[in-house]
């Protein structure tokens, strides 16, 4: 599991003198095995925001341009570039001599040096997103398209890592060391652990108070393998691109940004450790029922894979049939799409053994399933509900929380252990 130190610091104020390595060492000795602590900005050393001042044709190559770029206080550089979307005053990523990039987005990073291209001296490289390893965050329409940073609040000469909010430390935690700690499968859980280890207060994950809502979409729980199911109805939803901070937060920990509603569900899962799923409410038929698969049923998942379901598989279904594999992955037909305006947000809790048997049977492990397999407590749904509602209402102005359903088969029992002072 990847964990962002910048994300953790939203919830806990760690001492300023602590380095990433010191935090990793303390966590490893006390709680979980931290395999690495990477300073993310190191990937972008000597890669700078530049401002294009002039673009002219190369006298000896039709597909190349001669580009003058300002690097702020360090003056102008001249770069020979094949980018097809260059224009004056554009902000671009300039790999200066001494930096490393992936040539055309392929292979291992190569060292950038001053060189001569068709008789013109080139002092670095103007990069495409793939050459920086950023194609998941900034997709390219064409291999010849360079990364356009003009939408950023940045200046010529700024370090690229700072401009893109990539000055962070990423901890890679061994998943096996988390097996018996389901409370740690999210940034808030790790923050809580660090608050205890360093004797600092833990901030609330959210201050949002859910309004009183009427009973919502009907939910049926005939199978005890679903312990609790909450369905939040959200209307007037816009399926747009997420803000840069949200896309960047997800990308840093290995999750590909998709669209705003889906990104919110992934962000909340990575915060609280509780998976959620967003259905298109207009595609649901009559009710939600959590049940076992019936003979001959099939389900096409969000990843395009069609499963031949087995009787022991636990499903989310409506009157028309299966909607998703409970605790594993949603179906292709009923999840959020570009035309979605009404969302039914599922926040549920499932029997870990049932989820694990289905993942093994179908060879399908997901970010959701690895968390449900560890037996999450049902009370975490309340924390996740509040955080989800807060983000939807803050990031999608005009959306409305319209109804709430809360069906319970079994709540996790809180245990109290009395420990004497001489323990």
N, C-alpha and C positions, 0 to 999 in steps of 0.2 A: 504494500500500500504506500502510495506517495502522499506526503503531508507537507503543506506549505507553512513555513514559519510566519510569513506575513499574515496568513489566514488565522493561524493560532493567536496571533497578537490582537486580533479583534476581540478576543474573549479574556485574555489574561495579559497583564502588564509584567513582563519578565524583566529582571534587572538588566540595565544597559550593558554591563560589562560581560554578559554571557555571550560566548560565540556559538555558532552552530555546532561545532565539534564538541563543546562542553555540554550543550543540551543533549546531543546524541549520546555522549558517554554516560551522562546521568540516567537517561531513560533506559539505556542498555543494562546498566547495573541494577536498576530498581524494578523495571517493568517489562519492557519488550526489547527485542533485538533490532537495533537500528543498523542497517547494513551500510549506509552511506549518508553523508550530509554534503550535498552539492551546492556550491555557490553558483546559482543560475546565471548571474551576470558574467561569469567567466567565459561562458560560451560566446559572448559578444564583445570580448576585449578588442579594443581598437576598431570597433565598428561604430560609426558616428552618423548622426543626422546631418545631411548636407542639403543645401538649397541650390537648386539649379539656377544659374544666372544666364546661361546661353547654351543653345543646341544648334550644331551645324553639321552638315553632311561630311562624311569622311571622303577625302579626295580619291582614295583608291579602293573603296569597298562600299557597295551600294547598301548593304544591310547594317552598316556600322554608323554610329554617330560620334562626334566629338562633343563632349559635354563639359562645360565649366561649372564647377560646384563650389559654393562657399562653405567653409567649415568654421564659420564664425571668426573668433579672434585669431585663429590659425591661418586665415587667408584662404586663397583659392587653390583648388586642385583641378587638374585636367584629366578626364577619364574617357577612354574609348569604350563605348557601350553599344550593345545591340538591342536594347530595349525599344519596344514599339510604342510605348505610351509616355514618352518624355516630353516635358513642356517647361517653359520658363517659370520660375518661382515655385516649382514643385519641390516638396520635401521628399528626400530619398534616403536610403540606407547606404552609406559609403563604407566599404571594407578597405581600410587603409593598409598600406604595406606593414606586414607583421601580424595581420589578423589571419584567421582561418575560416574558410567557408567550404560548403559542399559544391563542387563544380557542377553547374547545371542541376543541382539537387541530387546528384548521384554519388555513391561511394563514400569514402572517408573524407574528412575535412582536409583541404590543401592550404598551404601557406601562400598568402598573397604577397607578391613582390612587384616593384616597379618593373615595367616591361615596355617593349615597343611593338605596336600592332600596326602592320602595314605602313611603317615609316613614321607613326605618331606615338610619342611617349605617353604612356598611361600610368597615372599615379594612384593605382588602386582599382576598385571595382564597384560599380553600382549594382546592387543585389536584387534578385527576385526573392520572394518569400521562401521558396523551396531551398535556395542556396543558404539560407540562414536557419533552416529547420523549422520555419514558421508557417508552412503550408496548411497545417491544421487550424491555425488561428487566422491566417489571411490567405484564403484559397486564391489560386491564380486562374484566370480565364484562359491563359495561353502560356506556353513555356517561355515566350519572348516578352512577357509582361513583367516589368520590374515592380517592386513593392512601393506603392504610393502612400506616403505618410502625411499628406497634406491636411488630412482631417484632424491630426493631432495638435494639441497645444504644446508645440515644441519649437525650439530654435535651432538654427544652424550651429553646429558644434557640440550639441548635447550628446551625451553617450546614449546609444540606442537602447541599452538595457533600462536606463532610467526613463527614457521617453515612452517605452512600452510597458512600464511598470513590471519589469522582470528582474529587479534587484531584490532577490529573494534567496532563501535557503530551502532546498527541498530535501526532506528526510525520506529515505526508502526504508520501510519497516518490513521485516520478514513476517509474512502472513501467518506462518505456523506459530509464531510467538504470540499471536493475538487470539489463538483458538479458544482459550478459556476466558477471554476478556471481551465479550460482545459490546461492552460499553465503550470500547476504544476504537470502534470502526467508523469514527467520524472525527472531524477536527475539534468539535466541542469536547468529546471524550478525552482526546489527547491534551487539550488545554486544561481540563479538570485535573488530569494526572500531574501536569507540570505545576499547576497552582498548589497542589499538595506537596510536591517534592521541593519547591522553592519557597513555600510559605508566603504566597501572594494571593490576593483575592481573585475569585472567578467572577467575571461579569455575566449577567443574564444574556442568554442567546438572543432574546428579543423582549421588548417591552409591550408588544402588540397584544391588545385584549380583543378577543373575538366578540363581535356583537351577538345579541340574541337573534337566532335564526329559526325559521319554521322548519318542521320536519321535511326532509328532502326526498330524493329518489329512493324508491323502495329497495331494500337490501335483505336478502334471505340467506341465513347461515345454517343450512341443514347438516353440514359436516363439521364436527368439532375440530377438525384440523385448521379451520379458520377461527382463531381465538377472538379476534375483534376486527371490525371493519368500519371505517369512517369514510363517508363520501361527502365532499364539500362541493356544492354547485356554485360555479363562477360564470357570470354572464358578461357579455360585451367585451370579450377577450380579443386582443389583436395578436396575430401570429406574425411577428416581425423579427428582425435581427436583434440579438441581445446587446445591451450596452457593452462598451469595451472592457470595463472592469470585470464583468461577469464572464465574458468569453475568455479573458485572460486567466481568471482564477481557475476555470475548468481546465483550460489547456495545460496549465502548469502541472496539474496532477494527473494528466494523461487522459482526460475526457474530451472528446471532440464536441465543440459547440454546434448546436443544431438550429434552434429557434428559441424565442423568448420563453414560451410556456414550458417546453421540454428542458431548457437550460435551468429554469427555476427548480424543476423537480430534481435534476441531477445535483444542483448546488445544495439543496436542502438535504439530500441523502448524504452528501459528502460532509455536511456540517454536523448533522445529528446522528448519522449512522442508520437512519430509518429510511428504507426505500419508499418511493411513492410512484404513482403512475397517473397520467392524464389521459382520460378518454374524451373523444368528441361526444358531447352529451346528445347532440342531435342524431347520432347514429345508434344510440342505445334503444333497445326494444323492451319497454314495459317494466323491467326490474333487473337488478343484479342478483345472481345466485352463485354462491361459491359451492361447487359440487365436484364429484369425481367424473372422469370422462366416461362416456358411454361407448358401446361397441361400434367400431367403424368411424368414429369421429376423427376429423383432421383439423389442423390449425396452422395457418400461415402466419409466421411471426414477423416482427418489425424488421428483422434482418433478411427477410425473404425466404427463409427456410420453412418448408412445410413438414409438419410432424404428423406421424401416425400415432394417435394418442392411445395410451394404455389405461386400463381400468383404475390403476392406483394413482394416475396423474390428477392433481388438484387443479381445477379450472376456475377462472372467472367467466361467467356466462350470463347471457340474457335470454329472453324468450326465443330468440332466433338461433342460439347456439353459442359455441365457445368464443370468448373475446380475448383471452390471454391465458398463459400458463401462470398460475398463482405463484407469486414470489420469485418468478424467473424472468419473464419477458411478456410484453403486451403483444397483441395481434396487429397485423398490418391494416386491417380494414376499419377498425373502430378507434384507433389512437388519433392524436392530434395531427392535423394536416394543414396545408396552407389556407384553406377556406374555413377553418374552425373559428366559431364565434362564441360557443358555449362549451365549457369544460366541466367534466365531473372528475374531481381529483380523488383518487383512491389512496388511503393511508391505512394499511392493514397489518395484521400479525398472523403468522402461519406456523404450524407445527414444523420444527426444523427437520425431523426425520423424513417427513413426507416430501419436503422440498429437496432434500439431499438425494433421495431415491430417484426422483424425476430427473435431476441434473445428471446423475450417473447413467440412467437408462438412455437418455437422449444425447449424452455427451455435450451438455450445454451448461457452461458455468458463466454467470454474469455478475456484475457488480451487486445486483440485488440479491441473487441467490447466495453468494458467499456470506452476506450479512444475515439473511434469514436462517441459514444453516447453523448459525452460532446461537440461536434462540434469543432474540431480542425481547426485552420486556414490553408489555402492552402499554405501559404508561408513557413510553417514549412517543407514542402517537400524539399525545397532547402537545408536547414540545414541538413536534414536527408540523402539526396543524397550525399552530400559532405562527411559526416561522414561514410556512408556505403562504398563509393568508397575508402576512405582512409584506412579503416580496411581491405577490401578485398585485396587491393594491398600490404598492409604491411604484412598481416598474411598468404597470399597464394602467395609466390614468384613465379613469372612466369605467374600469371593470367593476363589477358588483358581486359581492358575496350574497347569494340569494337563499340558500337552504343548506341544511346539514343533517346527515343521517349518522347515527352512532349505534351499531348493533354489537352486542357483546355475548360471546359464549363463555369466556373464562378470562379473568384478569390475572396478571402476574401478582403473586402474593409477596408482600414486602416482609422480609425476614429481619428480625432484630437479634443481635448477638450481644450479650452482656460480657464485657471484658473488664476485669479488675485493673487497678493501677499498677499491680505488680506483674502484669502480663509481659 
